[in-house]
């Protein structure tokens, strides 16, 4: 288990732009898809979502979340994906992270809308990479 960002993790993250975020309140799971920007220097994902959405309403009650990023393929030998656990916080609570700037660089059209940014801080990332062998799992544990 590594605490340092492995290149294979960050390379995969940079090749994609949508994560599926999972929340849960009162044993009722929910998921939403979000366009993200990843900031490797902080090891966080930044995305925009309105306060009125179900997933953000649920985060107000339970900030512990899960997420996934996958490569869509029908070729079993090329399957890759990440499963992530962590916490979701309002980006305004982390002024040291340049979330607004990074998000607008990646998605310049967002300047035309009212964006509310959120930060996903992972505590564990598991990567499945069948290119390394069928069902090969790599774990990246992030110290608290």
GICOR-V766412 format. One record per helix or strand of 3 or more residues. SS is the DSSP state (a for helix, b for strand). FROM is the first residue (numbers start at 1). LEN is the number of residues. Records with the same first field share a line. If there is no record, write none. Layout:
SS = FROM-LEN + FROM-LEN
This chain:
a = 7-8 + 54-6 + 76-3 + 91-3 + 99-8 + 108-5 + 130-3
b = 18-8 + 28-12 + 44-5 + 64-7 + 80-11 + 117-13 + 137-5
